[in-house]
């Protein structure tokens, strides 16, 4: 499975975590072009698809736990 950033420009995953049931993976990407923010996507590991709308958090963070908790 491959995660992807918000934009197609090169960007490395800054943090990642698996859900407690190991069925989802959250990845954080940092951006600074529109103020500093973190874009967090959650992927379903069974389908490989992005699950729901990504979260956008002000500033740079590596805490992806909130994104995993907000998704069933």
N, CA, C and O atoms as CSV, one atom per row, in Angstrom:
chain,resi,resn,atom,element,x,y,z
A,1,UNK,N,N,0.843,-1.171,0.000
A,1,UNK,CA,C,0.000,0.000,0.000
A,1,UNK,C,C,0.891,1.237,0.000
A,1,UNK,O,O,1.937,1.251,0.648
A,2,UNK,N,N,0.487,2.253,-0.710
A,2,UNK,CA,C,1.218,3.505,-0.774
A,2,UNK,C,C,0.329,4.642,-0.290
A,2,UNK,O,O,-0.809,4.776,-0.740
A,3,UNK,N,N,0.841,5.459,0.622
A,3,UNK,CA,C,0.119,6.666,1.021
A,3,UNK,C,C,0.490,7.776,0.045
A,3,UNK,O,O,1.429,7.635,-0.738
A,4,UNK,N,N,-0.233,8.853,0.094
A,4,UNK,CA,C,0.077,9.999,-0.762
A,4,UNK,C,C,-0.209,11.274,-0.006
A,4,UNK,O,O,-1.073,11.318,0.870
A,5,UNK,N,N,0.527,12.312,-0.357
A,5,UNK,CA,C,0.379,13.616,0.279
A,5,UNK,C,C,-0.802,14.373,-0.314
A,5,UNK,O,O,-1.434,13.914,-1.265
A,6,UNK,N,N,-1.089,15.529,0.254
A,6,UNK,CA,C,-2.192,16.366,-0.220
A,6,UNK,C,C,-1.940,16.837,-1.649
A,6,UNK,O,O,-2.868,16.904,-2.456
A,7,UNK,N,N,-0.687,17.164,-1.962
A,7,UNK,CA,C,-0.334,17.644,-3.290
A,7,UNK,C,C,0.645,16.674,-3.934
A,7,UNK,O,O,1.249,15.857,-3.239
A,8,UNK,N,N,0.809,16.750,-5.231
A,8,UNK,CA,C,1.682,15.831,-5.947
A,8,UNK,C,C,3.157,16.214,-5.889
A,8,UNK,O,O,3.998,15.499,-6.434
A,9,UNK,N,N,3.481,17.316,-5.246
A,9,UNK,CA,C,4.884,17.696,-5.087
A,9,UNK,C,C,5.548,16.731,-4.101
A,9,UNK,O,O,4.863,16.167,-3.248
A,10,UNK,N,N,6.864,16.531,-4.198
A,10,UNK,CA,C,7.543,15.602,-3.292
A,10,UNK,C,C,7.355,15.991,-1.824
A,10,UNK,O,O,7.491,17.160,-1.462
A,11,UNK,N,N,7.045,15.013,-0.995
A,11,UNK,CA,C,6.836,15.245,0.425
A,11,UNK,C,C,6.956,13.901,1.136
A,11,UNK,O,O,6.332,12.922,0.728
A,12,UNK,N,N,7.748,13.854,2.185
A,12,UNK,CA,C,7.919,12.626,2.949
A,12,UNK,C,C,6.931,12.560,4.105
A,12,UNK,O,O,6.514,13.589,4.637
A,13,UNK,N,N,6.560,11.341,4.488
A,13,UNK,CA,C,5.717,11.140,5.664
A,13,UNK,C,C,6.518,11.587,6.887
A,13,UNK,O,O,7.660,11.170,7.079
A,14,UNK,N,N,5.909,12.432,7.702
A,14,UNK,CA,C,6.582,12.931,8.902
A,14,UNK,C,C,6.278,12.067,10.121
A,14,UNK,O,O,7.058,12.040,11.073
A,15,UNK,N,N,5.150,11.363,10.098
A,15,UNK,CA,C,4.762,10.469,11.189
A,15,UNK,C,C,3.725,9.500,10.658
A,15,UNK,O,O,3.003,9.802,9.708
A,16,UNK,N,N,3.658,8.342,11.274
A,16,UNK,CA,C,2.661,7.351,10.888
A,16,UNK,C,C,2.329,6.462,12.067
A,16,UNK,O,O,3.132,6.313,12.988
A,17,UNK,N,N,1.140,5.870,12.040
A,17,UNK,CA,C,0.719,4.972,13.110
A,17,UNK,C,C,-0.375,4.048,12.598
A,17,UNK,O,O,-1.176,4.408,11.736
A,18,UNK,N,N,-0.379,2.850,13.158
A,18,UNK,CA,C,-1.429,1.882,12.853
A,18,UNK,C,C,-2.511,1.982,13.926
A,18,UNK,O,O,-2.230,2.307,15.080
A,19,UNK,N,N,-3.748,1.699,13.530
A,19,UNK,CA,C,-4.844,1.647,14.492
A,19,UNK,C,C,-4.651,0.439,15.402
A,19,UNK,O,O,-3.877,-0.464,15.081
A,20,UNK,N,N,-5.351,0.418,16.534
A,20,UNK,CA,C,-5.229,-0.681,17.486
A,20,UNK,C,C,-5.570,-2.029,16.857
A,20,UNK,O,O,-4.977,-3.046,17.219
A,21,UNK,N,N,-6.516,-2.050,15.922
A,21,UNK,CA,C,-6.911,-3.305,15.280
A,21,UNK,C,C,-6.090,-3.603,14.020
A,21,UNK,O,O,-6.339,-4.592,13.331
A,22,UNK,N,N,-5.123,-2.751,13.728
A,22,UNK,CA,C,-4.222,-2.900,12.563
A,22,UNK,C,C,-4.952,-2.905,11.224
A,22,UNK,O,O,-4.463,-3.478,10.251
A,23,UNK,N,N,-6.111,-2.272,11.174
A,23,UNK,CA,C,-6.875,-2.212,9.917
A,23,UNK,C,C,-6.733,-0.876,9.208
A,23,UNK,O,O,-7.143,-0.736,8.056
A,24,UNK,N,N,-6.145,0.123,9.903
A,24,UNK,CA,C,-5.990,1.453,9.330
A,24,UNK,C,C,-4.592,1.976,9.609
A,24,UNK,O,O,-3.944,1.573,10.575
A,25,UNK,N,N,-4.137,2.877,8.753
A,25,UNK,CA,C,-2.834,3.522,8.921
A,25,UNK,C,C,-3.005,5.008,8.695
A,25,UNK,O,O,-3.606,5.421,7.703
A,26,UNK,N,N,-2.482,5.819,9.605
A,26,UNK,CA,C,-2.532,7.279,9.480
A,26,UNK,C,C,-1.140,7.792,9.159
A,26,UNK,O,O,-0.154,7.331,9.734
A,27,UNK,N,N,-1.059,8.746,8.239
A,27,UNK,CA,C,0.209,9.351,7.851
A,27,UNK,C,C,0.075,10.868,7.875
A,27,UNK,O,O,-0.930,11.424,7.431
A,28,UNK,N,N,1.105,11.530,8.401
A,28,UNK,CA,C,1.119,12.990,8.499
A,28,UNK,C,C,2.140,13.567,7.529
A,28,UNK,O,O,3.241,13.039,7.376
A,29,UNK,N,N,1.758,14.650,6.884
A,29,UNK,CA,C,2.629,15.391,5.972
A,29,UNK,C,C,2.612,16.856,6.399
A,29,UNK,O,O,1.555,17.379,6.750
A,30,UNK,N,N,3.758,17.521,6.376
A,30,UNK,CA,C,3.848,18.927,6.762
A,30,UNK,C,C,3.894,19.836,5.536
A,30,UNK,O,O,4.490,19.501,4.512
A,31,UNK,N,N,3.249,20.994,5.669
A,31,UNK,CA,C,3.233,21.999,4.608
A,31,UNK,C,C,3.476,23.374,5.188
A,31,UNK,O,O,3.105,23.640,6.332
A,32,UNK,N,N,4.097,24.256,4.413
A,32,UNK,CA,C,4.376,25.602,4.884
A,32,UNK,C,C,4.015,26.676,3.891
A,32,UNK,O,O,4.305,27.848,4.132
A,33,UNK,N,N,3.393,26.325,2.783
A,33,UNK,CA,C,3.101,27.315,1.748
A,33,UNK,C,C,1.861,28.152,2.052
A,33,UNK,O,O,1.698,29.232,1.484
A,34,UNK,N,N,0.995,27.683,2.925
A,34,UNK,CA,C,-0.261,28.367,3.253
A,34,UNK,C,C,-0.334,28.511,4.770
A,34,UNK,O,O,-1.357,28.202,5.380
A,35,UNK,N,N,0.748,28.978,5.371
A,35,UNK,CA,C,0.892,28.912,6.813
A,35,UNK,C,C,1.346,27.492,7.143
A,35,UNK,O,O,1.239,26.603,6.299
A,36,UNK,N,N,1.837,27.270,8.324
A,36,UNK,CA,C,2.284,25.915,8.647
A,36,UNK,C,C,1.099,25.060,9.084
A,36,UNK,O,O,0.300,25.467,9.927
A,37,UNK,N,N,0.998,23.862,8.495
A,37,UNK,CA,C,-0.053,22.941,8.901
A,37,UNK,C,C,0.360,21.511,8.594
A,37,UNK,O,O,1.270,21.255,7.805
A,38,UNK,N,N,-0.341,20.589,9.243
A,38,UNK,CA,C,-0.120,19.161,9.037
A,38,UNK,C,C,-1.365,18.574,8.402
A,38,UNK,O,O,-2.479,18.795,8.876
A,39,UNK,N,N,-1.173,17.835,7.340
A,39,UNK,CA,C,-2.248,17.146,6.630
A,39,UNK,C,C,-2.159,15.677,7.022
A,39,UNK,O,O,-1.116,15.054,6.829
A,40,UNK,N,N,-3.242,15.108,7.575
A,40,UNK,CA,C,-3.227,13.727,8.052
A,40,UNK,C,C,-4.290,12.918,7.320
A,40,UNK,O,O,-5.482,13.214,7.394
A,41,UNK,N,N,-3.837,11.904,6.622
A,41,UNK,CA,C,-4.742,10.992,5.941
A,41,UNK,C,C,-4.790,9.664,6.670
A,41,UNK,O,O,-3.807,9.248,7.283
A,42,UNK,N,N,-5.945,8.994,6.602
A,42,UNK,CA,C,-6.111,7.667,7.199
A,42,UNK,C,C,-6.486,6.708,6.079
A,42,UNK,O,O,-7.458,6.931,5.357
A,43,UNK,N,N,-5.713,5.644,5.941
A,43,UNK,CA,C,-5.944,4.658,4.884
A,43,UNK,C,C,-6.455,3.356,5.460
A,43,UNK,O,O,-6.005,2.904,6.513
A,44,UNK,N,N,-7.395,2.763,4.760
A,44,UNK,CA,C,-7.898,1.437,5.094
A,44,UNK,C,C,-6.890,0.436,4.533
A,44,UNK,O,O,-6.647,0.423,3.327
A,45,UNK,N,N,-6.304,-0.395,5.378
A,45,UNK,CA,C,-5.260,-1.313,4.932
A,45,UNK,C,C,-5.807,-2.489,4.127
A,45,UNK,O,O,-5.058,-3.120,3.381
A,46,UNK,N,N,-7.091,-2.793,4.262
A,46,UNK,CA,C,-7.685,-3.882,3.485
A,46,UNK,C,C,-7.929,-3.457,2.039
A,46,UNK,O,O,-7.756,-4.253,1.116
A,47,UNK,N,N,-8.335,-2.191,1.843
A,47,UNK,CA,C,-8.648,-1.711,0.493
A,47,UNK,C,C,-7.542,-0.840,-0.093
A,47,UNK,O,O,-7.460,-0.682,-1.311
A,48,UNK,N,N,-6.685,-0.271,0.767
A,48,UNK,CA,C,-5.636,0.635,0.315
A,48,UNK,C,C,-6.148,2.027,-0.014
A,48,UNK,O,O,-5.410,2.846,-0.562
A,49,UNK,N,N,-7.403,2.305,0.315
A,49,UNK,CA,C,-8.008,3.595,-0.028
A,49,UNK,C,C,-8.014,4.550,1.151
A,49,UNK,O,O,-8.076,4.144,2.311
A,50,UNK,N,N,-7.946,5.844,0.815
A,50,UNK,CA,C,-8.063,6.900,1.808
A,50,UNK,C,C,-9.455,6.813,2.419
A,50,UNK,O,O,-10.450,6.698,1.703
A,51,UNK,N,N,-9.519,6.868,3.738
A,51,UNK,CA,C,-10.781,6.713,4.449
A,51,UNK,C,C,-11.281,8.067,4.924
A,51,UNK,O,O,-10.680,8.673,5.811
A,52,UNK,N,N,-12.359,8.540,4.355
A,52,UNK,CA,C,-12.926,9.820,4.753
A,52,UNK,C,C,-12.080,10.998,4.324
A,52,UNK,O,O,-11.127,10.858,3.557
A,53,UNK,N,N,-12.443,12.159,4.831
A,53,UNK,CA,C,-11.707,13.379,4.521
A,53,UNK,C,C,-10.471,13.487,5.415
A,53,UNK,O,O,-10.559,13.237,6.617
A,54,UNK,N,N,-9.336,13.851,4.850
A,54,UNK,CA,C,-8.129,14.046,5.660
A,54,UNK,C,C,-8.330,15.184,6.655
A,54,UNK,O,O,-9.151,16.076,6.441
A,55,UNK,N,N,-7.573,15.141,7.737
A,55,UNK,CA,C,-7.602,16.210,8.726
A,55,UNK,C,C,-6.510,17.221,8.416
A,55,UNK,O,O,-5.458,16.869,7.882
A,56,UNK,N,N,-6.766,18.469,8.752
A,56,UNK,CA,C,-5.770,19.527,8.607
A,56,UNK,C,C,-5.609,20.160,9.975
A,56,UNK,O,O,-6.560,20.704,10.535
A,57,UNK,N,N,-4.388,20.085,10.514
A,57,UNK,CA,C,-4.097,20.585,11.843
A,57,UNK,C,C,-3.141,21.763,11.735
A,57,UNK,O,O,-2.133,21.684,11.032
A,58,UNK,N,N,-3.453,22.856,12.429
A,58,UNK,CA,C,-2.597,24.046,12.390
A,58,UNK,C,C,-1.243,23.731,13.015
A,58,UNK,O,O,-1.170,23.063,14.046
A,59,UNK,N,N,-0.186,24.206,12.399
A,59,UNK,CA,C,1.161,23.972,12.888
A,59,UNK,C,C,1.664,22.589,12.483
A,59,UNK,O,O,0.969,21.830,11.808
A,60,UNK,N,N,2.869,22.286,12.905
A,60,UNK,CA,C,3.457,20.986,12.592
A,60,UNK,C,C,3.275,20.055,13.785
A,60,UNK,O,O,3.612,20.410,14.914
A,61,UNK,N,N,2.749,18.878,13.534
A,61,UNK,CA,C,2.579,17.874,14.578
A,61,UNK,C,C,2.949,16.506,14.023
A,61,UNK,O,O,2.911,16.281,12.813
A,62,UNK,N,N,3.298,15.619,14.901
A,62,UNK,CA,C,3.521,14.231,14.518
A,62,UNK,C,C,2.515,13.320,15.210
A,62,UNK,O,O,2.612,12.097,15.107
A,63,UNK,N,N,1.550,13.908,15.913
A,63,UNK,CA,C,0.522,13.137,16.615
A,63,UNK,C,C,-0.613,12.813,15.648
A,63,UNK,O,O,-1.434,13.675,15.330
A,64,UNK,N,N,-0.653,11.574,15.186
A,64,UNK,CA,C,-1.710,11.150,14.267
A,64,UNK,C,C,-2.800,10.370,14.987
A,64,UNK,O,O,-3.752,9.911,14.356
A,65,UNK,N,N,-2.672,10.217,16.292
A,65,UNK,CA,C,-3.637,9.453,17.083
A,65,UNK,C,C,-5.054,9.984,16.998
A,65,UNK,O,O,-6.004,9.203,16.940
A,66,UNK,N,N,-5.212,11.294,16.989
A,66,UNK,CA,C,-6.556,11.885,16.925
A,66,UNK,C,C,-7.261,11.498,15.628
A,66,UNK,O,O,-8.471,11.272,15.618
A,67,UNK,N,N,-6.512,11.424,14.548
A,67,UNK,CA,C,-7.111,11.040,13.259
A,67,UNK,C,C,-7.599,9.599,13.312
A,67,UNK,O,O,-8.655,9.281,12.765
A,68,UNK,N,N,-6.846,8.736,13.958
A,68,UNK,CA,C,-7.263,7.332,14.058
A,68,UNK,C,C,-8.478,7.183,14.965
A,68,UNK,O,O,-9.358,6.363,14.701
A,69,UNK,N,N,-8.527,7.967,16.027
A,69,UNK,CA,C,-9.645,7.885,16.978
A,69,UNK,C,C,-10.923,8.462,16.399
A,69,UNK,O,O,-12.017,8.059,16.794
A,70,UNK,N,N,-10.802,9.407,15.461
A,70,UNK,CA,C,-11.997,10.050,14.896
A,70,UNK,C,C,-12.622,9.225,13.775
A,70,UNK,O,O,-13.676,9.596,13.256
A,71,UNK,N,N,-12.000,8.126,13.396
A,71,UNK,CA,C,-12.514,7.260,12.325
A,71,UNK,C,C,-12.935,5.927,12.913
A,71,UNK,O,O,-12.179,5.324,13.674
A,72,UNK,N,N,-14.125,5.458,12.575
A,72,UNK,CA,C,-14.541,4.137,13.086
A,72,UNK,C,C,-13.749,3.012,12.459
A,72,UNK,O,O,-13.974,1.845,12.779
